[in-house]
Amino acid sequence: QAVVDFERLGEHAAAFQGHDVGFCCLGTTRAKAGADGFVRVDRDYVAQAAELARAGGCKHFVLQSSRGANAQSHFLYLRVKGEVENLVQAVGFDRCTILRPAVLLCKRQESRPAEWIAQQFLGVVARAFPTAYSVPVETVARAMVACVLQPGEGKVKVLENRAIHELGKA
């Protein structure tokens, strides 16, 4: 494990050397970091980490993005997620897998009242429609590992929420 300063990520290039696979789940919220901070973390840090990973020999990059990611979106969150997907693909990995989960179901240490209410509601909805609107973070993690263990099916593969559920059960 290496601790890096993302504000000076280039100084930590050695931490990205010699890895066949890179997993990226980096992200923050606009509420926590402000609009500029959100863009810096969710797009700029991720793109720079992908570039360093590729330069260090990484062949397969696995990126957690978001349902609805679209570089043309009018919504900042979805636009930034779409932009970073495009930037990561442009790095030129042998394989790139992008996971687009819906609402992540997880327990957080910090208080996010609106998210807590949404998770309670979606937890109930998930019993009737398990792959429609949400996904447990453990399922996403299992899907990320499983996609690396499967033979490659092309240079870029995008997994939407239903596919994440299916792969995360395997």
LINFEN-V17654 format. One record per residue. N is the residue number from 0. RES is the residue in one small letter. SS is DSSP state (a for helix, b for strand, c for the rest). Layout:
# LINFEN-V17654
n: <N:N>
res: <RES:RES>
ss: <SS:SS>
This chain:
# LINFEN-V17654
n: <0:1:2:3:4:5:6:7:8:9:10:11:12:13:14:15:16:17:18:19:20:21:22:23:24:25:26:27:28:29:30:31:32:33:34:35:36:37:38:39:40:41:42:43:44:45:46:47:48:49:50:51:52:53:54:55:56:57:58:59:60:61:62:63:64:65:66:67:68:69:70:71:72:73:74:75:76:77:78:79:80:81:82:83:84:85:86:87:88:89:90:91:92:93:94:95:96:97:98:99:100:101:102:103:104:105:106:107:108:109:110:111:112:113:114:115:116:117:118:119:120:121:122:123:124:125:126:127:128:129:130:131:132:133:134:135:136:137:138:139:140:141:142:143:144:145:146:147:148:149:150:151:152:153:154:155:156:157:158:159:160:161:162:163:164:165:166:167:168:169>
res: <q:a:v:v:d:f:e:r:l:g:e:h:a:a:a:f:q:g:h:d:v:g:f:c:c:l:g:t:t:r:a:k:a:g:a:d:g:f:v:r:v:d:r:d:y:v:a:q:a:a:e:l:a:r:a:g:g:c:k:h:f:v:l:q:s:s:r:g:a:n:a:q:s:h:f:l:y:l:r:v:k:g:e:v:e:n:l:v:q:a:v:g:f:d:r:c:t:i:l:r:p:a:v:l:l:c:k:r:q:e:s:r:p:a:e:w:i:a:q:q:f:l:g:v:v:a:r:a:f:p:t:a:y:s:v:p:v:e:t:v:a:r:a:m:v:a:c:v:l:q:p:g:e:g:k:v:k:v:l:e:n:r:a:i:h:e:l:g:k:a>
ss: <c:c:c:c:c:a:a:a:a:a:a:a:a:a:a:a:c:c:c:c:b:b:b:b:c:c:c:c:c:a:a:a:a:a:a:a:a:a:a:a:a:a:a:a:a:a:a:a:a:a:a:a:a:a:a:c:c:c:c:b:b:b:b:b:c:c:c:c:c:c:c:c:c:c:c:a:a:a:a:a:a:a:a:a:a:a:a:a:a:a:c:c:c:c:b:b:b:b:b:b:c:c:b:b:b:c:c:c:c:c:c:c:a:a:a:a:a:a:a:a:a:a:a:a:a:a:a:a:c:c:c:c:c:b:b:b:a:a:a:a:a:a:a:a:a:a:a:a:a:c:c:c:c:c:c:b:b:b:b:b:a:a:a:a:a:a:a:a:a:c>
